[in-house]
């Protein structure tokens, strides 16, 4: 998403603000939700545990039931589901942008038809999502949700920190940030990228594997074949990484395996600080329109 930033954008400030806003929003929503649940539990003379639930049941069954007991339930219900819709759309923007950017990087000629690529990606997602609104859609979406982010998110985040902090190097990162922002990262951020974040993400990854439980929805236990499909969904995002890495090593021109491995872990020869041109709106031009200048 940083490709849409201005060249001199303060990326450090943005990173801090996004983290703080995310934490604040989570705390605020938690207070709002449990305040409503506690109020309804008091009115009905039951404990809050009576509303215990999670996942889609929490959002589409428990919370609407709670809202029906509040003053002006129609207003709160409309506001709640409008919020969910905007949140879903907002969450889809980065995913679609990643897919579109990858397609346009592979096929630069499609950049001039950006709207067509967006339409094709969104239409494809729409067709795949039709199964989720079928009669058994809740079981399909629960299975996908159970495995889509497990354990790939923690692994990818950990590898990103390793690649940026160790393979690309924090010194190169500092030079890139200095050329754009005009300042260097603090030592605390450098230590976090190289040591703290990979360690914490490794702990999260290991705990995800340790705490794994077979998928279920309510009292329904998924059969073995569904669990196998779930693991295939999880591996679908992980397998391309070693496959592309091995393919890259095999197709390098160096003679020994050690040299191939070393060169594969270094930045591309064409990568470097570029003479990026800002368009009239002040944001960076698309990557395919930028002429790279090796350093």
VOKOL-302909 format. One line per field, with one value per residue (C-alpha): residue number from 1; residue in three letters; x, y, z. Coordinates in Angstrom, 2 decimals, decimal comma. Example, Ala and Ser with C-alpha at 12.3 -4.5 7.8 and 13.67 -1.06 7.14 Angstrom:
nr	[1 / 2] $
rest	[ALA / SER] $
c1	[12,30 / 13,67] $
c2	[-4,50 / -1,06] $
c3	[7,80 / 7,14] $
end
This chain:
nr	[1 / 2 / 3 / 4 / 5 / 6 / 7 / 8 / 9 / 10 / 11 / 12 / 13 / 14 / 15 / 16 / 17 / 18 / 19 / 20 / 21 / 22 / 23 / 24 / 25 / 26 / 27 / 28 / 29 / 30 / 31 / 32 / 33 / 34 / 35 / 36 / 37 / 38 / 39 / 40 / 41 / 42 / 43 / 44 / 45 / 46 / 47 / 48 / 49 / 50 / 51 / 52 / 53 / 54 / 55 / 56 / 57 / 58 / 59 / 60 / 61 / 62 / 63 / 64 / 65 / 66 / 67 / 68 / 69 / 70 / 71 / 72 / 73 / 74 / 75 / 76 / 77 / 78 / 79 / 80 / 81 / 82 / 83 / 84 / 85 / 86 / 87 / 88 / 89 / 90 / 91 / 92 / 93 / 94 / 95 / 96 / 97 / 98 / 99 / 100 / 101 / 102 / 103 / 104 / 105 / 106 / 107 / 108 / 109 / 110 / 111 / 112 / 113 / 114 / 115 / 116 / 117 / 118 / 119 / 120 / 121 / 122 / 123 / 124 / 125 / 126 / 127 / 128 / 129 / 130 / 131 / 132 / 133 / 134 / 135 / 136 / 137 / 138 / 139 / 140 / 141 / 142 / 143 / 144 / 145 / 146 / 147 / 148 / 149 / 150 / 151 / 152 / 153 / 154 / 155 / 156 / 157 / 158 / 159 / 160 / 161 / 162 / 163 / 164 / 165 / 166 / 167 / 168 / 169 / 170 / 171 / 172 / 173 / 174 / 175 / 176 / 177 / 178 / 179 / 180 / 181 / 182 / 183 / 184 / 185 / 186 / 187 / 188 / 189 / 190 / 191 / 192 / 193 / 194 / 195 / 196 / 197 / 198 / 199 / 200 / 201 / 202 / 203 / 204 / 205 / 206 / 207 / 208 / 209 / 210 / 211 / 212 / 213 / 214 / 215 / 216 / 217 / 218 / 219 / 220 / 221 / 222 / 223 / 224 / 225 / 226 / 227 / 228 / 229 / 230 / 231 / 232 / 233 / 234 / 235 / 236 / 237 / 238 / 239 / 240 / 241 / 242 / 243 / 244 / 245 / 246 / 247 / 248 / 249 / 250 / 251 / 252 / 253 / 254 / 255 / 256 / 257 / 258 / 259 / 260 / 261 / 262 / 263 / 264 / 265 / 266 / 267 / 268 / 269 / 270 / 271 / 272 / 273 / 274 / 275 / 276 / 277 / 278 / 279 / 280 / 281 / 282 / 283 / 284 / 285 / 286 / 287 / 288 / 289 / 290 / 291 / 292 / 293 / 294 / 295] $
rest	[UNK / UNK / UNK / UNK / UNK / UNK / UNK / UNK / UNK / UNK / UNK / UNK / UNK / UNK / UNK / UNK / UNK / UNK / UNK / UNK / UNK / UNK / UNK / UNK / UNK / UNK / UNK / UNK / UNK / UNK / UNK / UNK / UNK / UNK / UNK / UNK / UNK / UNK / UNK / UNK / UNK / UNK / UNK / UNK / UNK / UNK / UNK / UNK / UNK / UNK / UNK / UNK / UNK / UNK / UNK / UNK / UNK / UNK / UNK / UNK / UNK / UNK / UNK / UNK / UNK / UNK / UNK / UNK / UNK / UNK / UNK / UNK / UNK / UNK / UNK / UNK / UNK / UNK / UNK / UNK / UNK / UNK / UNK / UNK / UNK / UNK / UNK / UNK / UNK / UNK / UNK / UNK / UNK / UNK / UNK / UNK / UNK / UNK / UNK / UNK / UNK / UNK / UNK / UNK / UNK / UNK / UNK / UNK / UNK / UNK / UNK / UNK / UNK / UNK / UNK / UNK / UNK / UNK / UNK / UNK / UNK / UNK / UNK / UNK / UNK / UNK / UNK / UNK / UNK / UNK / UNK / UNK / UNK / UNK / UNK / UNK / UNK / UNK / UNK / UNK / UNK / UNK / UNK / UNK / UNK / UNK / UNK / UNK / UNK / UNK / UNK / UNK / UNK / UNK / UNK / UNK / UNK / UNK / UNK / UNK / UNK / UNK / UNK / UNK / UNK / UNK / UNK / UNK / UNK / UNK / UNK / UNK / UNK / UNK / UNK / UNK / UNK / UNK / UNK / UNK / UNK / UNK / UNK / UNK / UNK / UNK / UNK / UNK / UNK / UNK / UNK / UNK / UNK / UNK / UNK / UNK / UNK / UNK / UNK / UNK / UNK / UNK / UNK / UNK / UNK / UNK / UNK / UNK / UNK / UNK / UNK / UNK / UNK / UNK / UNK / UNK / UNK / UNK / UNK / UNK / UNK / UNK / UNK / UNK / UNK / UNK / UNK / UNK / UNK / UNK / UNK / UNK / UNK / UNK / UNK / UNK / UNK / UNK / UNK / UNK / UNK / UNK / UNK / UNK / UNK / UNK / UNK / UNK / UNK / UNK / UNK / UNK / UNK / UNK / UNK / UNK / UNK / UNK / UNK / UNK / UNK / UNK / UNK / UNK / UNK / UNK / UNK / UNK / UNK / UNK / UNK / UNK / UNK / UNK / UNK / UNK / UNK / UNK / UNK / UNK / UNK / UNK / UNK / UNK / UNK / UNK / UNK / UNK / UNK / UNK / UNK / UNK / UNK / UNK / UNK] $
c1	[0,00 / 3,00 / 3,12 / 0,21 / 2,13 / 3,84 / 7,59 / 8,38 / 5,66 / 6,45 / 6,13 / 7,25 / 4,40 / 1,91 / 3,10 / 2,72 / -0,70 / -2,07 / -1,00 / -2,41 / -5,70 / -6,07 / -5,53 / -7,88 / -10,60 / -10,35 / -10,60 / -13,47 / -15,46 / -14,80 / -16,19 / -19,20 / -20,01 / -19,72 / -21,58 / -24,54 / -24,28 / -24,08 / -27,11 / -29,22 / -28,05 / -29,14 / -32,55 / -33,10 / -31,76 / -29,03 / -25,25 / -23,08 / -21,92 / -25,34 / -24,24 / -20,89 / -20,11 / -17,51 / -16,96 / -19,92 / -22,46 / -21,23 / -21,64 / -24,82 / -26,77 / -25,73 / -25,16 / -28,38 / -30,26 / -28,64 / -29,47 / -33,15 / -33,30 / -31,89 / -33,89 / -34,49 / -33,29 / -33,90 / -31,42 / -28,70 / -29,19 / -28,84 / -25,74 / -24,20 / -24,63 / -23,58 / -20,42 / -19,86 / -20,36 / -17,91 / -15,44 / -15,66 / -15,16 / -12,25 / -10,65 / -10,94 / -9,17 / -5,59 / -6,19 / -7,55 / -4,79 / -2,14 / -3,61 / -4,00 / -0,44 / 0,97 / -0,93 / 0,18 / 3,79 / 3,72 / 1,78 / 2,73 / 0,62 / -2,48 / -1,55 / -3,36 / -6,52 / -6,36 / -10,13 / -10,44 / -8,01 / -9,90 / -13,21 / -11,86 / -10,47 / -13,64 / -15,84 / -13,71 / -14,03 / -17,78 / -18,12 / -16,02 / -18,06 / -21,40 / -20,83 / -20,82 / -24,44 / -25,72 / -27,70 / -24,53 / -22,48 / -21,83 / -19,99 / -17,89 / -16,96 / -16,14 / -13,81 / -12,05 / -11,81 / -10,40 / -7,46 / -6,99 / -4,87 / -3,41 / -0,46 / 0,48 / 0,03 / 2,53 / 5,01 / 4,85 / 5,19 / 8,17 / 9,84 / 9,22 / 11,07 / 13,94 / 14,18 / 14,04 / 16,20 / 18,83 / 18,74 / 18,04 / 19,61 / 18,58 / 21,36 / 19,84 / 16,42 / 17,78 / 19,17 / 15,82 / 13,88 / 16,39 / 16,14 / 12,35 / 11,57 / 14,83 / 15,40 / 16,67 / 14,80 / 15,47 / 17,67 / 14,61 / 12,85 / 15,93 / 16,25 / 12,53 / 12,72 / 15,79 / 15,17 / 12,00 / 9,36 / 10,74 / 11,02 / 7,48 / 6,07 / 7,93 / 6,30 / 2,89 / 3,56 / 4,56 / 1,59 / -0,75 / 0,47 / 0,29 / -3,24 / -4,58 / -7,96 / -9,99 / -12,61 / -16,17 / -19,24 / -21,44 / -21,98 / -21,04 / -17,68 / -16,19 / -15,40 / -11,83 / -12,06 / -13,12 / -10,11 / -7,86 / -9,43 / -8,81 / -5,12 / -4,91 / -6,40 / -3,75 / -0,91 / -2,14 / -0,58 / 2,57 / 3,65 / 4,43 / 7,12 / 9,50 / 8,60 / 9,54 / 12,62 / 13,91 / 13,04 / 15,00 / 18,07 / 18,01 / 17,76 / 20,60 / 23,78 / 26,27 / 28,22 / 28,06 / 25,03 / 26,56 / 26,91 / 23,38 / 21,97 / 23,96 / 22,91 / 19,28 / 19,23 / 20,62 / 18,60 / 18,07 / 20,80 / 18,26 / 17,01 / 18,20 / 17,30 / 15,37 / 14,66 / 10,96 / 8,78 / 5,75 / 2,59 / 0,34 / -1,47 / 1,83 / 1,74 / 4,22 / 3,77 / 2,98 / 6,00 / 5,87 / 6,19 / 9,30 / 12,69 / 15,07 / 18,60 / 21,10 / 23,30] $
c2	[0,00 / 2,32 / 2,80 / 5,25 / 7,46 / 10,71 / 10,44 / 12,47 / 10,87 / 10,35 / 6,56 / 6,31 / 8,54 / 6,55 / 3,25 / 4,57 / 6,12 / 2,95 / 0,81 / 3,27 / 3,67 / -0,09 / -0,62 / 2,25 / 0,95 / -2,56 / -1,22 / 1,12 / -1,59 / -3,99 / -1,48 / -0,71 / -4,38 / -5,63 / -2,59 / -3,52 / -7,21 / -6,42 / -4,13 / -6,76 / -9,47 / -7,27 / -6,66 / -10,37 / -11,41 / -13,68 / -13,71 / -12,39 / -15,98 / -16,67 / -14,64 / -16,39 / -17,04 / -16,30 / -15,91 / -15,41 / -16,34 / -13,41 / -10,91 / -12,17 / -13,90 / -12,76 / -9,07 / -8,53 / -10,24 / -7,85 / -4,82 / -5,79 / -5,12 / -1,59 / 1,63 / 2,35 / -1,12 / -0,36 / 2,53 / 0,56 / -2,44 / -0,33 / 1,43 / -1,89 / -3,63 / -0,55 / -0,56 / -4,25 / -3,65 / -0,73 / -2,72 / -5,66 / -3,39 / -1,64 / -5,00 / -6,15 / -3,11 / -4,19 / -7,77 / -6,65 / -4,06 / -6,73 / -9,02 / -6,19 / -4,94 / -8,46 / -8,94 / -5,56 / -6,25 / -9,49 / -7,97 / -4,27 / -3,79 / -4,09 / -0,99 / 1,25 / -0,81 / -0,67 / -0,59 / -3,80 / -5,66 / -4,46 / -5,53 / -8,99 / -9,56 / -8,38 / -10,48 / -13,55 / -12,99 / -12,57 / -15,90 / -17,71 / -16,11 / -17,39 / -20,63 / -18,66 / -17,52 / -20,99 / -23,12 / -24,65 / -21,52 / -20,99 / -24,31 / -23,42 / -19,96 / -21,33 / -23,92 / -21,31 / -18,87 / -21,64 / -22,34 / -19,32 / -17,41 / -20,40 / -20,54 / -18,54 / -15,02 / -15,50 / -17,25 / -14,60 / -11,77 / -13,52 / -14,08 / -10,45 / -9,29 / -11,71 / -10,67 / -6,94 / -7,06 / -9,57 / -10,33 / -6,83 / -5,30 / -2,48 / -0,26 / -0,39 / 0,18 / 3,20 / 4,63 / 4,16 / 5,80 / 8,66 / 9,34 / 9,61 / 10,82 / 12,64 / 10,94 / 7,61 / 5,04 / 4,92 / 2,16 / 0,74 / 0,21 / -1,45 / -3,82 / -4,58 / -5,43 / -7,65 / -9,37 / -8,58 / -8,98 / -12,23 / -13,76 / -12,79 / -13,95 / -17,26 / -17,71 / -16,93 / -19,41 / -22,19 / -21,47 / -21,58 / -25,08 / -26,12 / -24,81 / -26,21 / -27,90 / -29,59 / -27,27 / -27,25 / -25,07 / -25,24 / -28,93 / -29,93 / -31,67 / -31,52 / -34,87 / -35,92 / -34,97 / -31,43 / -31,13 / -32,24 / -29,58 / -27,03 / -27,90 / -27,63 / -24,13 / -23,29 / -24,71 / -22,93 / -19,69 / -21,33 / -23,72 / -21,05 / -19,62 / -22,65 / -23,53 / -20,08 / -19,97 / -23,33 / -22,32 / -19,09 / -20,89 / -23,53 / -20,94 / -18,71 / -18,57 / -19,11 / -22,38 / -23,56 / -24,01 / -21,73 / -18,88 / -19,39 / -19,34 / -16,23 / -14,31 / -15,36 / -13,77 / -10,47 / -7,61 / -7,74 / -6,10 / -3,64 / -2,60 / 0,68 / 4,20 / 5,56 / 8,95 / 8,68 / 11,30 / 12,63 / 13,05 / 16,08 / 14,70 / 14,29 / 10,52 / 8,10 / 6,81 / 3,08 / 0,81 / -0,31 / 3,30 / 3,96 / 3,60 / 1,92 / 3,24 / 0,79 / 2,12] $
c3	[0,00 / 0,44 / -3,34 / -2,94 / -0,48 / -1,31 / -1,78 / 1,37 / 3,48 / 7,18 / 7,22 / 10,86 / 12,01 / 9,94 / 11,46 / 15,02 / 14,31 / 12,69 / 15,66 / 18,22 / 16,34 / 16,00 / 19,75 / 20,63 / 18,32 / 19,81 / 23,37 / 22,49 / 20,70 / 23,59 / 26,11 / 23,91 / 23,28 / 26,86 / 28,17 / 25,94 / 26,83 / 30,54 / 30,33 / 28,56 / 30,96 / 33,88 / 32,32 / 31,72 / 35,11 / 33,69 / 33,81 / 31,00 / 30,44 / 28,93 / 25,89 / 25,56 / 21,92 / 19,28 / 15,56 / 13,27 / 15,96 / 18,03 / 15,20 / 13,54 / 16,32 / 19,79 / 19,10 / 17,07 / 19,90 / 22,37 / 20,21 / 20,14 / 23,90 / 23,67 / 23,21 / 19,51 / 18,42 / 14,73 / 14,82 / 16,60 / 14,32 / 11,17 / 12,53 / 13,58 / 10,25 / 8,26 / 10,39 / 9,60 / 5,88 / 5,77 / 7,86 / 5,45 / 2,42 / 4,11 / 4,95 / 1,34 / -0,14 / 0,80 / -0,39 / -3,76 / -4,11 / -3,52 / -6,19 / -8,70 / -8,06 / -8,54 / -11,81 / -13,16 / -12,18 / -14,15 / -17,05 / -17,27 / -20,40 / -18,21 / -16,20 / -18,68 / -18,05 / -14,28 / -13,98 / -16,00 / -13,75 / -10,68 / -12,18 / -13,08 / -9,58 / -7,85 / -10,15 / -9,44 / -5,68 / -6,10 / -7,89 / -5,28 / -2,49 / -3,76 / -1,86 / 1,39 / 0,90 / 0,04 / 2,48 / 3,95 / 3,47 / 7,18 / 7,32 / 4,26 / 5,51 / 8,97 / 7,44 / 5,29 / 8,19 / 10,40 / 8,09 / 5,80 / 8,33 / 10,19 / 10,42 / 7,31 / 8,73 / 11,58 / 9,27 / 6,55 / 9,07 / 10,67 / 7,29 / 6,30 / 9,41 / 8,68 / 5,02 / 5,78 / 8,90 / 7,82 / 4,07 / 2,78 / 5,87 / 8,17 / 6,77 / 3,29 / 4,87 / 6,73 / 3,47 / 1,71 / 4,54 / 4,80 / 1,07 / 1,32 / 4,84 / 5,57 / 8,94 / 10,20 / 12,25 / 15,97 / 17,37 / 19,13 / 15,78 / 14,28 / 17,23 / 17,02 / 13,31 / 13,67 / 17,00 / 18,94 / 16,22 / 14,71 / 18,19 / 19,21 / 15,88 / 16,23 / 19,65 / 18,11 / 15,31 / 17,73 / 19,98 / 16,98 / 16,19 / 19,85 / 20,36 / 17,10 / 17,36 / 14,59 / 13,09 / 14,37 / 14,13 / 17,19 / 17,88 / 14,34 / 14,00 / 10,52 / 8,87 / 8,08 / 4,40 / 5,34 / 7,66 / 4,79 / 2,56 / 5,32 / 5,49 / 1,71 / 2,02 / 4,61 / 2,51 / -0,64 / 0,58 / 2,01 / -0,76 / -3,40 / -1,12 / -1,08 / -4,67 / -6,02 / -3,78 / -5,10 / -8,68 / -8,24 / -6,91 / -9,66 / -12,46 / -11,27 / -13,36 / -10,53 / -10,52 / -6,91 / -4,68 / -2,05 / -4,53 / -5,84 / -2,31 / -1,38 / -4,49 / -4,06 / -0,61 / -1,88 / -3,41 / -7,15 / -9,23 / -10,67 / -7,25 / -5,84 / -4,93 / -7,88 / -9,34 / -8,72 / -10,34 / -8,54 / -10,55 / -10,32 / -7,26 / -5,41 / -5,11 / -6,61 / -10,12 / -10,44 / -10,10 / -13,71 / -14,89 / -12,81 / -14,49 / -12,02 / -11,66 / -10,11 / -7,31] $
end
